[in-house]
Amino acid sequence: MTLRRCLLFATLSVSAGGVALHASEPAGPEPARIHIVPTLEKPEGAGPRSEEDMAGYLMVYFKDQTHSAYLAISRDGYTFTDVNGGDPVFEGSLLAEQKGVRDPHITRGPDGAFRLAMTDLHIFGKRAGFRDTEWQRPAENYGWGNNRAIVLMKSWDLVHWSHSIVRVDTAFPELGDIDCSWAPQTVHDPVDGRMMVYFTIRYGNANANLYTAYADDAFTRLETFPRMIPGIGGIDGDITRVGDRYHLFYVSDARIRYAVSDDIVLRYEAVPQRIDPETVPTEAPNVFRRLGTDTWVLMYDVYGGRPNNMGFSETEDFQTFRHLGRFNEGVMKGTNFERPKHGAVTHLTLAELRSVAAHWAVDIDLE
């Protein structure tokens, strides 16, 4: 379904481009914001982008405190600057059925457009006054979280976005009484030719697995019945294609695990050892490539740390990994933010970096 008209209250304004999301502001200069639009127009020159076109990096992440998502940019892939000074870019209270978003993932499709997928869940919804119970349904039956919706958004310019809340259980009643739908991510399937959304579904407060479904071109709904990735019991999947191989990182027993296949859904072979170097619980793996190299960065959420943080490792062969340390404690740093949660990184062209920096008035050297 599209952005509900009931969201058009005091914290939204309407412009020629659609609905602009922002908090109520005192009088003064109008702040930069994203715009939710009913339809997206494909810009001239849009289309496939190669690695040679890319000149920097975009990180999306969220915070428990706000249940909202944030954007940060980087020229070198090591030092990131939050575009909104540490304030939310995607307000969970305006975008989600539960008034909170978590686990944001962003990627670029072969058409050149960005897809953003997020969990629709507010874990402090009762405290925030959004519901009268700890969870939407009894924890003794459905466990922690027990949300059933995901948020899908698409953009060509990272400013104007389409928006859809997808209730997985009502879209596919044949799935039965699911506990949750968590941590959606998106990858292009070159065989099918569509963008595939994959996410966690849990049943019976115990049985969690990764499921896949194809999204429509507008990225507003799932148009195929979710099917389980066989042989992989776990959550928080991240699929990266390198050559003719698909590398799947996921979470089992609060540890980062790894499997590889020649098929995007089938025949994954898992290795037995833990991949991340941590001794505390971890989740939310995401892999991105260092531009101009054969090096891949594995990013993961060290949620068991006190305080929590993101950890990083590098690999060239997906067999050996070099530990880079945690965010702001090693080579990976933020200039104006710290301890991002459950994030993802994709690449930007130099023009896109400059456009994003200009829109949010970010002081960053892009030469």
C-alpha positions in Angstrom: 0.0 0.0 0.0 1.1 3.6 -0.6 1.8 6.2 2.1 -1.3 6.5 4.1 -3.1 9.9 3.8 -3.5 9.7 7.6 0.2 10.6 7.9 -0.6 14.1 6.6 -0.7 15.8 10.0 1.2 18.7 11.5 4.7 17.1 11.0 4.2 16.9 7.2 4.1 19.6 4.6 3.0 19.3 1.0 5.1 20.7 -1.9 4.9 20.5 -5.6 7.1 17.4 -5.4 4.8 15.5 -2.9 4.9 15.1 0.8 8.0 16.4 2.6 8.9 14.7 5.8 10.2 16.8 8.7 9.7 17.5 12.3 7.8 20.6 13.4 10.2 23.4 13.1 10.6 26.9 14.7 10.6 29.9 12.3 13.8 30.2 10.3 15.5 28.7 7.2 13.7 25.7 5.9 15.8 22.5 6.6 16.7 20.0 3.9 14.5 16.9 3.9 13.4 14.0 1.9 10.1 14.1 -0.1 7.7 11.3 -0.4 6.1 11.4 -3.9 3.2 9.5 -5.3 5.1 8.6 -8.5 8.8 8.7 -9.5 9.9 10.0 -12.8 12.9 8.4 -14.3 15.5 11.1 -15.0 17.3 11.5 -18.2 20.6 9.6 -18.3 19.4 7.0 -15.7 20.5 3.5 -16.3 23.2 1.0 -15.4 26.2 2.2 -13.6 29.6 0.5 -13.6 32.2 0.5 -10.9 34.2 2.9 -13.0 31.4 5.4 -12.6 31.6 5.3 -8.8 33.5 7.8 -6.7 32.4 7.3 -3.1 30.1 5.6 -0.6 26.8 6.0 1.1 26.0 4.4 4.4 22.5 3.9 5.8 22.0 3.0 9.5 19.5 3.4 12.4 19.4 4.2 16.1 17.4 2.5 18.8 16.8 5.9 20.5 14.8 7.3 17.5 13.8 4.2 15.6 14.6 6.2 12.5 17.2 5.8 9.7 20.2 8.0 8.8 22.5 8.6 5.8 26.3 9.2 5.8 28.6 9.7 2.9 32.3 9.1 2.3 34.8 9.7 -0.5 37.3 7.1 0.5 35.2 4.4 2.2 37.0 4.8 5.5 35.7 8.1 6.9 32.0 8.8 6.8 30.0 12.0 7.5 26.4 12.0 8.6 24.5 14.2 6.1 22.0 15.5 8.6 24.4 16.2 11.5 23.2 13.0 13.4 19.5 13.8 13.0 17.2 11.3 11.2 16.7 11.4 7.5 13.9 8.8 7.5 11.5 9.4 10.4 10.2 6.0 11.6 7.1 7.6 13.2 6.0 8.8 9.7 7.0 5.8 7.6 6.0 2.7 9.5 2.9 0.9 10.7 4.5 0.6 14.2 5.9 4.1 14.0 9.5 2.9 14.0 12.0 1.5 11.5 15.0 -0.7 12.0 17.6 -2.6 10.0 17.8 -0.3 6.9 19.4 -1.7 3.8 20.1 0.3 0.6 21.3 -0.9 -2.8 21.3 0.2 -6.4 19.4 -1.7 -9.1 20.5 -2.1 -12.8 18.2 0.8 -13.7 20.4 3.1 -11.5 17.7 3.7 -8.9 18.2 3.1 -5.2 16.1 0.7 -3.2 15.7 1.1 0.6 14.2 -1.6 2.7 13.5 -1.5 6.4 11.9 -3.5 9.2 8.6 -2.0 10.4 9.0 -2.3 14.2 9.2 -0.1 17.2 10.6 -2.1 20.2 9.7 0.7 22.6 6.3 1.4 21.2 4.5 1.2 24.5 7.0 3.5 26.2 6.7 5.9 23.2 2.9 5.9 23.5 2.2 4.2 20.2 0.5 1.2 21.7 -0.9 -0.1 25.0 1.1 -3.3 25.1 4.8 -4.2 25.0 4.4 -5.8 21.5 1.5 -5.8 19.0 0.8 -9.4 20.1 1.5 -11.5 23.2 5.2 -12.3 23.6 4.4 -15.7 25.1 2.9 -16.7 21.7 4.9 -14.7 19.2 8.2 -13.7 21.0 10.3 -10.6 20.7 9.2 -8.0 18.3 6.5 -9.9 16.5 6.1 -7.4 13.7 4.7 -8.4 10.3 5.4 -5.5 8.0 8.4 -4.2 6.0 8.9 -0.7 4.5 10.0 -0.4 0.8 11.2 2.9 -0.7 12.8 3.8 -4.1 14.6 6.9 -5.3 16.7 8.1 -8.2 18.3 11.1 -6.4 18.2 10.1 -2.6 15.8 13.1 -2.0 12.5 12.1 -3.7 11.2 8.7 -2.6 8.3 6.4 -3.2 7.0 4.7 -0.1 5.1 1.5 0.7 4.3 -0.5 3.8 4.0 -4.2 3.0 2.2 -6.4 5.4 3.8 -9.8 4.6 1.2 -11.9 6.3 -1.8 -10.2 4.6 -0.1 -10.1 1.2 0.5 -13.8 1.5 -2.0 -15.4 3.9 -0.8 -18.8 2.8 2.2 -18.2 5.0 0.0 -18.7 8.0 0.4 -17.1 11.4 4.0 -15.7 11.2 5.8 -14.3 14.2 7.7 -11.6 12.3 9.3 -10.3 9.1 12.7 -8.8 9.8 15.7 -7.2 8.2 14.7 -7.0 4.5 17.5 -6.6 2.0 17.5 -6.4 -1.8 19.7 -7.8 -4.6 19.4 -8.0 -8.3 18.8 -11.5 -9.7 20.5 -11.5 -13.2 18.8 -14.8 -14.2 15.2 -13.7 -13.3 15.9 -10.0 -14.2 14.2 -8.6 -11.1 15.1 -7.2 -7.7 14.8 -9.9 -5.1 13.9 -9.0 -1.5 15.1 -11.4 1.1 14.2 -11.3 4.8 13.7 -13.3 8.0 10.4 -15.0 8.8 10.0 -16.7 12.2 7.4 -19.1 13.3 6.5 -20.4 16.8 9.0 -18.1 18.5 11.8 -20.4 17.6 12.0 -21.3 13.9 13.7 -18.5 11.9 14.7 -18.8 8.3 15.6 -16.6 5.3 12.9 -16.1 2.6 13.0 -14.5 -0.8 10.4 -12.9 -3.0 10.6 -10.6 -6.1 9.5 -7.0 -6.0 7.7 -5.2 -8.7 9.6 -2.6 -10.7 8.1 0.3 -8.7 9.3 -1.4 -5.5 6.0 -1.0 -3.8 5.0 -4.7 -3.3 6.2 -8.3 -3.4 4.8 -10.0 -6.4 5.9 -13.6 -5.8 5.2 -15.9 -2.9 8.1 -15.9 -0.4 10.2 -19.1 -0.6 12.7 -20.3 2.0 16.4 -20.5 1.2 17.0 -24.2 2.0 19.7 -25.4 4.2 20.4 -22.1 5.9 18.8 -21.6 9.3 19.3 -18.1 10.5 18.5 -14.4 10.3 19.9 -11.1 8.8 21.0 -12.4 5.4 23.3 -10.5 3.1 23.9 -11.7 -0.4 26.7 -10.4 -2.6 27.4 -11.6 -6.1 31.1 -11.8 -7.1 31.6 -13.2 -10.6 29.5 -16.4 -10.8 29.3 -16.9 -7.1 26.9 -15.7 -4.4 28.3 -15.0 -1.0 25.7 -15.2 1.8 26.5 -13.9 5.2 23.9 -14.4 7.9 23.4 -14.8 11.7 23.1 -18.0 13.7 23.5 -18.2 17.5 24.4 -14.5 17.6 27.4 -15.0 15.4 28.2 -14.1 11.8 28.1 -17.1 9.5 29.0 -17.6 5.8 27.8 -19.7 2.9 28.5 -19.7 -0.8 26.6 -20.9 -3.9 26.4 -20.7 -7.7 22.7 -19.9 -7.4 21.1 -16.9 -5.7 18.6 -19.0 -3.7 19.7 -22.7 -3.9 22.6 -24.9 -3.0 24.4 -22.8 -0.4 27.2 -24.5 1.3 27.9 -23.2 4.8 31.3 -23.2 6.6 31.3 -24.2 10.2 33.3 -21.5 11.8 32.3 -18.1 13.1 33.4 -15.4 10.6 33.6 -12.3 12.8 36.4 -12.0 15.4 34.1 -10.9 18.3 33.5 -12.8 21.5 30.1 -11.1 22.2 26.9 -11.4 20.2 26.9 -9.9 16.7 24.3 -9.5 13.9 23.5 -7.6 10.7 26.3 -8.5 8.3 26.7 -6.3 5.2 29.4 -6.5 2.5 30.6 -3.8 0.2 33.6 -3.5 -2.2 36.4 -1.0 -1.9 36.4 0.8 -5.2 39.2 0.1 -7.5 40.3 -3.0 -5.5 39.6 -6.7 -5.1 39.0 -6.0 -1.4 35.6 -6.5 0.2 34.5 -5.1 3.6 32.3 -7.1 6.0 30.5 -4.8 8.3 28.5 -6.2 11.3 26.6 -4.9 14.3 28.3 -5.7 17.6 25.1 -5.4 19.6 26.5 -7.4 22.5 29.2 -4.8 23.1 28.9 -2.3 25.9 28.3 0.1 24.4 27.1 -1.4 21.1 29.1 -0.5 17.9 29.8 -1.7 14.4 32.7 -3.9 13.6 34.6 -4.3 10.3 36.7 -7.0 8.6 38.3 -7.1 5.1 38.8 -10.0 2.7 39.9 -10.7 -0.9 39.0 -14.4 -1.1 36.0 -14.7 1.4 38.1 -17.3 3.3 40.5 -15.2 5.3 39.5 -12.0 7.0 41.5 -9.1 8.5 40.0 -7.5 11.6 39.7 -3.7 11.2 38.3 -2.9 14.6 35.1 -1.2 15.6 33.8 2.2 14.4 35.8 5.1 15.6 38.2 2.6 17.3 40.1 1.5 14.1 40.4 2.7 10.5 36.7 3.0 10.0 35.5 6.4 11.4 32.7 8.9 11.5 33.3 12.6 11.6 30.1 13.6 13.3 28.4 10.4 14.6 29.3 7.2 16.4 28.1 3.7 17.0 25.7 3.2 14.0 23.4 0.2 14.2 22.5 -2.4 11.5 23.7 -0.5 8.5 24.5 -1.0 4.9 26.8 0.6 2.4 26.5 1.2 -1.4 28.4 3.3 -3.9 27.7 6.7 -5.3 29.0 8.6 -8.4 30.8 11.9 -7.8 27.8 13.8 -9.1 25.6 12.0 -6.6 28.0 12.7 -3.8 28.0 16.4 -4.6 24.3 16.5 -5.0 23.7 14.8 -1.6 26.3 17.1 0.0 24.7 20.2 -1.5 21.1 19.2 -0.6 22.0 18.7 3.1 24.7 21.4 3.2 27.4 18.9 4.2 30.9 20.2 4.6 33.0 17.4 3.1 36.0 17.5 0.7 34.8 15.8 -2.6 37.7 16.6 -4.8 
